[in-house]
Amino acid sequence: MAMGAADVVPGVSGGTIAFITGIYDRLLAAIGSCTPNKLLWLLRGRVRETWRSIDGNFLVALLAGVATSIATLANLISYLLAEHPELIWSFFFGLILVSVWLVGREIHRWSIGVILMLFTGAAFAYVITVAVPLQWPVNPLMIFLAGAIAICAMILPGISGSFILLLLGLYTTVLGAIKSFDVALLTIFICGCLVGILSFSRLLSWLLQHARNATLALLTGLMIGSLNKVWPWKQTLTWRENSQGAMEPMQQTNLLPGSYESLTGAPSHWLGGLALMLAAVVVVLGLEWIGQRMRRD
């Protein structure tokens, strides 16, 4: 459920949650094992063998939690981001900041190549966070492609699938479809997600097996670069009208709490923000402890 809640928020990745809870490698392996060959096994009646080979119990439990979280928390998170943005973003900033340390400590051997991967990941994520959003047309092909691209980001720590949708100008469209349960649009989007995740998870799993330190450095860099997006205190420079006719921020700049108050005239709630950053650290360390218990069991 924590992965689902994270994926609803632009700038926060469900992949980060999977990593800090210790299920990331297992998740990639399970998804990567869902090959066309397994479909042939099912058609030949090898149901139990297929279920075991794809780690079916794990996938069903995880997907059920993610789906439940997205369905139940989409409205709540949208409300909190609209009414209490500084506090909510503070929590997510703390979550990603401590996750940088947790993932980075898994790098056991540093080299020039590994350091380059760290900086490459950070630069790439930062560029994405400052990119000007596009406005893809809302049609079946674009929704399918958006699903395929966004799901790849969702399983990467540090890059949010929701933020990719925001960059494509389709975040409000997809979130609106979830809220209204638009079956046709969601079906197309989910099909795109399936194609994207089945292809990308196998590549990422291979990289973690054969170049683990460099891949972890890249993932750590992605999270470092994404901190720019989730900084709580921002001033909106330009606005744009989304596909549903509502105004949303287009370009923003980060501010210190004091500057935020003087430039926007709004309270920064910096004490509450700091408290929620610390709370996020406690939550993440708690999730890591649970993950360690799960791995031991």
C-alpha positions in Angstrom: 0.0 0.0 0.0 2.9 2.3 0.7 4.1 1.9 -2.9 0.6 2.8 -4.2 0.5 5.9 -2.0 3.9 7.0 -3.2 3.0 6.5 -6.9 0.0 8.8 -6.6 2.3 11.7 -5.8 4.3 13.5 -8.6 8.0 13.3 -7.5 7.8 10.2 -5.2 8.5 6.7 -6.6 7.0 3.4 -5.5 10.3 1.9 -6.5 11.9 3.8 -3.6 9.5 2.2 -1.2 10.2 -1.2 -2.7 13.9 -0.7 -2.3 13.8 0.4 1.4 11.5 -2.4 2.4 14.0 -4.9 0.8 11.6 -6.4 -1.8 13.1 -4.6 -4.9 15.2 -7.5 -6.3 12.3 -9.9 -5.6 9.9 -7.6 -7.3 12.0 -7.3 -10.5 12.6 -11.1 -10.6 8.9 -11.8 -10.2 7.9 -9.4 -12.9 10.7 -10.5 -15.2 9.5 -14.1 -14.9 6.1 -13.3 -16.4 7.1 -14.3 -20.0 5.0 -15.5 -22.9 6.3 -19.0 -22.2 4.4 -18.9 -18.9 1.2 -18.4 -20.8 1.9 -21.5 -22.7 2.4 -23.3 -19.4 -1.1 -22.2 -18.3 -2.7 -23.3 -21.6 -1.1 -26.7 -21.0 -2.6 -27.0 -17.5 0.6 -26.3 -15.6 -1.1 -23.8 -13.3 0.6 -24.6 -10.0 4.1 -24.7 -11.6 3.4 -21.4 -13.4 2.2 -19.8 -10.1 5.3 -20.8 -8.3 7.7 -19.8 -11.0 6.3 -16.2 -11.2 6.1 -15.9 -7.3 2.4 -15.5 -7.7 1.5 -15.1 -4.0 4.0 -12.2 -3.7 2.8 -10.4 -6.8 -0.9 -10.7 -6.0 -0.4 -9.5 -2.4 1.7 -6.6 -3.7 -0.6 -5.6 -6.6 -3.6 -5.8 -4.3 -2.0 -3.4 -1.9 -0.9 -1.0 -4.6 -4.3 -1.0 -6.3 -6.2 -0.6 -3.0 -3.9 2.3 -2.0 -4.3 4.1 -5.3 -8.1 3.6 -5.3 -8.6 4.7 -1.7 -5.9 7.4 -1.3 -6.0 9.2 -4.6 -8.7 11.7 -3.4 -7.1 12.1 0.0 -3.6 12.8 -1.3 -5.0 15.2 -4.0 -6.8 17.1 -1.2 -3.7 17.2 1.1 -1.4 18.4 -1.8 -3.9 21.2 -2.6 -4.6 22.3 1.0 -1.4 21.6 2.9 1.4 21.4 0.2 4.3 22.5 2.3 3.6 19.9 5.0 3.0 17.0 2.6 6.0 17.8 0.5 8.1 18.1 3.6 7.2 14.5 4.5 8.1 13.2 1.1 11.4 15.2 1.0 12.4 13.5 4.3 11.4 10.2 2.9 13.6 10.5 -0.2 16.5 12.1 1.6 16.8 9.2 4.0 16.3 6.7 1.2 19.4 8.2 -0.6 21.4 7.0 2.4 19.8 3.6 2.6 20.3 2.8 -1.1 23.8 4.4 -1.3 25.1 2.3 1.6 24.4 -0.8 -0.5 27.2 0.3 -2.9 30.1 -1.9 -1.7 32.8 -0.9 -4.1 33.4 2.6 -5.4 35.3 3.5 -8.6 35.4 6.3 -11.1 32.8 4.5 -13.2 30.5 4.1 -10.2 30.9 7.8 -9.3 30.1 8.8 -12.8 26.9 6.8 -12.7 26.0 8.6 -9.5 26.4 12.0 -11.1 24.7 10.8 -14.3 21.7 9.7 -12.4 21.5 12.9 -10.3 21.9 15.1 -13.4 19.3 13.1 -15.4 16.7 13.3 -12.6 17.3 17.0 -12.0 16.9 17.8 -15.7 13.6 15.9 -15.7 12.4 17.9 -12.6 13.0 21.3 -14.3 11.7 20.3 -17.7 8.7 22.2 -19.1 5.7 20.0 -19.1 4.3 19.0 -22.5 0.6 18.5 -23.4 0.2 15.1 -25.1 -3.2 14.6 -26.9 -5.7 12.4 -25.0 -6.2 9.5 -27.4 -5.8 5.7 -27.0 -2.3 5.6 -28.5 -0.9 8.4 -26.3 -2.5 6.9 -23.2 -1.0 3.5 -24.0 2.5 5.0 -24.5 2.2 7.1 -21.4 1.4 4.0 -19.4 4.4 2.2 -20.8 6.8 5.1 -20.0 5.3 5.9 -16.6 5.5 2.3 -15.3 9.2 2.2 -16.1 9.7 5.3 -14.0 7.5 3.9 -11.2 9.9 0.9 -10.6 13.0 3.2 -10.6 13.8 4.7 -7.2 13.9 8.4 -7.5 11.8 8.9 -10.7 8.1 9.1 -10.2 5.7 7.6 -12.7 3.2 10.3 -11.6 5.7 13.0 -12.4 6.4 11.6 -15.9 2.6 11.8 -16.5 2.8 15.4 -15.2 5.5 16.1 -17.7 3.4 14.6 -20.5 0.4 16.6 -19.5 -1.6 13.5 -18.7 -1.4 13.4 -14.9 -4.8 15.0 -14.2 -6.4 12.9 -17.0 -5.2 9.6 -15.5 -5.9 10.6 -11.9 -9.4 11.8 -13.0 -9.9 8.4 -14.6 -9.0 6.7 -11.4 -11.4 8.9 -9.3 -14.3 8.4 -11.8 -13.3 4.8 -12.6 -13.2 5.4 -16.4 -12.9 1.7 -17.4 -12.0 2.3 -21.0 -9.2 4.8 -20.4 -7.8 2.8 -17.4 -7.8 -0.4 -19.5 -5.7 1.2 -22.2 -3.4 2.7 -19.6 -2.9 -0.6 -17.8 -2.2 -2.4 -21.0 0.6 0.1 -21.7 1.9 -0.4 -18.1 2.0 -4.2 -18.6 4.0 -3.9 -21.8 6.4 -1.4 -20.3 7.0 -3.1 -17.0 7.5 -6.6 -18.5 10.2 -5.2 -20.9 12.0 -2.9 -18.5 12.1 -5.0 -15.4 14.1 -7.8 -17.1 16.7 -5.2 -18.2 16.9 -3.6 -14.7 17.2 -7.0 -13.1 20.0 -8.0 -15.4 21.9 -4.8 -14.6 21.5 -5.4 -10.8 22.9 -8.9 -11.3 25.9 -8.0 -13.5 26.7 -4.4 -12.6 25.2 -4.0 -9.2 27.4 -1.2 -7.8 27.1 1.0 -10.9 23.3 0.4 -11.1 22.9 1.2 -7.4 24.9 4.4 -7.9 22.7 5.4 -10.8 19.5 4.7 -8.7 21.0 6.7 -5.8 21.8 9.6 -8.2 18.2 9.5 -9.5 16.9 10.0 -6.0 19.4 12.8 -5.3 18.3 14.6 -8.4 14.6 14.2 -7.6 15.0 16.1 -4.3 14.7 19.3 -6.4 11.1 18.3 -7.3 9.9 17.5 -3.8 11.4 20.6 -2.0 8.4 21.9 0.0 8.7 25.7 -0.5 8.2 26.8 -4.1 7.1 29.9 -5.9 5.1 29.3 -9.1 6.5 31.3 -12.0 4.1 30.3 -14.8 0.8 28.5 -14.9 -1.0 26.5 -17.6 -4.4 25.1 -18.3 -4.6 21.3 -18.2 -6.7 19.0 -20.3 -9.6 19.4 -17.9 -9.6 23.2 -18.0 -8.1 23.7 -14.5 -5.0 25.8 -13.9 -1.8 24.1 -12.6 1.8 25.2 -12.0 4.0 25.0 -15.1 7.4 26.3 -13.9 8.4 26.7 -10.2 11.5 27.8 -8.3 12.6 26.6 -4.9 12.8 29.0 -2.0 14.0 29.0 1.6 11.1 29.2 4.2 11.8 32.8 5.0 11.9 33.8 1.3 8.7 31.8 0.7 6.8 33.8 3.3 8.1 37.2 2.1 7.5 36.5 -1.6 4.2 34.6 -1.4 2.7 36.1 1.7 1.7 32.7 2.9 3.0 31.0 6.1 5.8 28.5 5.5 4.8 26.2 8.3 8.5 25.4 8.6 8.4 23.9 12.1 5.6 21.5 11.0 7.6 20.8 7.8 10.7 19.9 9.8 8.7 17.7 12.1 7.3 15.8 9.2 10.7 15.4 7.6 11.9 13.8 10.8 8.7 11.7 10.9 9.5 10.5 7.4 12.9 9.4 8.5 11.4 7.4 11.3 8.8 5.8 8.9 11.5 4.8 6.4 13.8 3.4 9.1 10.8 1.5 10.4 10.0 0.1 6.9 13.6 -0.9 6.6 13.4 -2.8 9.9 10.3 -4.5 8.7 12.0 -5.4 5.5 14.9 -6.9 7.3 12.5 -9.0 9.5 10.8 -10.2 6.3 14.1 -11.2 4.7 15.1 -13.1 7.8 11.8 -14.9 8.0 
